[in-house]
Amino acid sequence: VIMVFTVLPFTVSAEVANTLPADTVIKSGEKYYISTVEDLKTLAKIVNEDGNTCEGASFWLNNDIAVNDGAFTLSDSGEPLYNSKPVAECKELVSIESIGTSSRNSFKGTFVGDGHTISGLYQNALFGYCSRANISGIHIKNAYVTSNSIFCNTLSSCGTIRYSSVEGIVNSESTNVGIFAGRVMGTNFLDCYATGYVKGDSNVGGFVGYMSGSEVENSMSDAKVYANSTAGGFAGRILGDDNIFENCAAIGTLECADGTGGQFTSSIDLYYYDDGYDIKRTLNVCYAAVKTAEGVGFCHAFEGDTAGVNQCYYMSDETG
């Protein structure tokens, strides 16, 4: 089985649009450019403090943005470092509040990365809570956060997240923790990639912590995953019979303290539908090669119809 994952560039020619000065009043149907760290801070304030969900408005990254331009790493003992210095001693680090804080103060606009990169995020995910939002073409790298994710903590009933990638460190003590997203409900992913280190309590995954009612296609995680319970190389927990994974893969390593980990996911509900015209399965052509404890398979537990699995493989103890 040959699986190819490509995060495609998403480039659209720029046109004259509004910027985001501190006193910006967002209007539906308008287009705004994000060019600086201050613009990101302004957007967070508009959503979180002013209560404007930005529904109907679009925001485009106009260039790459470096929130912090040094390198985040982990020491051999797991201590977070910034330019080889303990993060706790780095008072110069810049932190941006996540865009959207709750279901009441959520981001509902369109955000187009246009293939640009946001680097050096510190402490907080780029998005905190998104509902009915459309997001594409964003690349986040060299992040260190203590929130539930790097990209978005909660995605609820959003459009398809497309052509985006995330790289960095998630050092959390929470439930529902993943490198790309923490909790995902009714949101789809296409051609997305997550890589790095993730640590959390339970429902911890290399790509997403918890997922329900969602579809993922042509996406991959390459992660070091550490959790106390319910963890997976791709997803921590997949709940409900309406999830679909097609052409997805997980590689990396996994350590789950209570033994409830799986190379792809800890637990999953399987679904199979065939009306003679259309066939739908929960898992279709998926692969997991995650180094973990002996005897750990594709998942720790499952419920439902095993016909919901088609051409899925995992690395066995015998094959290494």
Summary of the structure (lengths in Angstrom):
residues: 320
radius of gyration: 19.2
end to end distance: 17.1
largest distance: 62.8
contacts: 1220
relative contact order: 0.10
helix: 6%
strand: 47%
